[in-house]
């Protein structure tokens, strides 16, 4: 009975996922017919001319998420090493609850904080580079870094705690210092779990909408001249989520091509976060084995 | 007994629909903001049944009133002779409820740098990125941070209408976008070299400054209430409620409310000029 039920409910979940992906795919058919693969590689999005290229938004999403990871990963890993390796059990649990509370703060609150503090800070701190305004990819990335930090800390902490204490004790009894134990035993052993933490954080950063919407500037069709320069991060941009969260979704409704293009953005986002999350959980599994 | 208890609510429902007249209103999203709020108040206070919709904007309001699908149309432009010719039996009655003027606003550094007015050509050049620095229009060297109103905003349409003749003829551009009036004002106030379009009543002259429009002969028209009401300032448009002949039924209290002191406060709340501001 239990088995039948769990099969049944798993099936519901599966049908749900397939249904959502299927719905978005179906809704976006007209835009794929019109643009083909150019929909993914096109650099111009002018809805009044029915020109739909999603690349600048894919770039925007990946750029802000990558900035977020770059900023959050060192801090997150550092914090996780501290909680998992140094703190006594009780303190560790208390701290973990606090961090998980942080993960539950509604994103719009972070967005408001971003407007309040981060935007002006980026605008002033990088004044030398003459950013046009405080709404930049960097601002959005830094804000996302704060938001994904709890995810990284708590998952990395779990991964590190998953390394058996027998191994640690062996290392210590062989004369390794605590730091050496961490770097040559705990971290290598928890590698997969740490990778999973990063991937899941990346997935969360990709999907975050309102906080990004408030500080990214929402500038369409903005691709950097060179991928290997930091300058473009100080310019406004558009992410998949900020586009979908904007006024265009309402305008598109009722106009088949435009709507298809917006649904297509949803599909791209769904696939991107889905793949990253799947990779992340797959990674985590391996470390448990 | 059972049939009776079932029949009673159905009867009551039938009685309601028979007596309560549903007023249908449709048209411009710009006019919709205060009118939908007025409808909300009338619904709560006088139990009037009013449905407000915005299919097709002003043109949708005019044609649906012409077809008799709604009793009140909302428009941010006058009814054209073409429209009147299309519906010869309909007596379009334009009720002026306010005015929407759009100012081009700049941040303090631009204003203090000496830019107080722009010509239409200069605005076009900025919009199409041929001019990207304030020094080219008489200001201090500083990149122009142009925030464009997001698509679908009435403010943008007024701007596009005046600059390019029609929103459809406006070139496609990609600037950082801003949405509501508060957001626009705050971003312009907090950014050096900023320029954007904003409903004129929001330009406070403390944080953001409204530019004048410089005509070909060199005269500068400021977006003052006087210039707006006399149509000297070009970036404005009237807001209308439209009826077929004199307002009847529920349309009457709605229009009376919008023209009343409280209704006019709603006009102001949404950033437009009240009738008394125009005098």
Boltz contact constraints between the chains, C-beta under 6 A:
constraints:
  - contact:
      token1: [A, 46]
      token2: [B, 172]
      max_distance: 6.0
  - contact:
      token1: [A, 132]
      token2: [B, 145]
      max_distance: 6.0
  - contact:
      token1: [A, 133]
      token2: [B, 145]
      max_distance: 6.0
  - contact:
      token1: [A, 133]
      token2: [B, 191]
      max_distance: 6.0
  - contact:
      token1: [A, 135]
      token2: [B, 176]
      max_distance: 6.0
  - contact:
      token1: [A, 217]
      token2: [B, 176]
      max_distance: 6.0
  - contact:
      token1: [A, 218]
      token2: [B, 177]
      max_distance: 6.0
  - contact:
      token1: [A, 219]
      token2: [B, 174]
      max_distance: 6.0
  - contact:
      token1: [A, 219]
      token2: [B, 176]
      max_distance: 6.0
  - contact:
      token1: [A, 220]
      token2: [B, 174]
      max_distance: 6.0
  - contact:
      token1: [A, 221]
      token2: [B, 174]
      max_distance: 6.0
  - contact:
      token1: [A, 236]
      token2: [B, 176]
      max_distance: 6.0
  - contact:
      token1: [A, 247]
      token2: [B, 150]
      max_distance: 6.0
  - contact:
      token1: [A, 247]
      token2: [B, 152]
      max_distance: 6.0
  - contact:
      token1: [A, 251]
      token2: [B, 151]
      max_distance: 6.0
  - contact:
      token1: [A, 251]
      token2: [B, 152]
      max_distance: 6.0
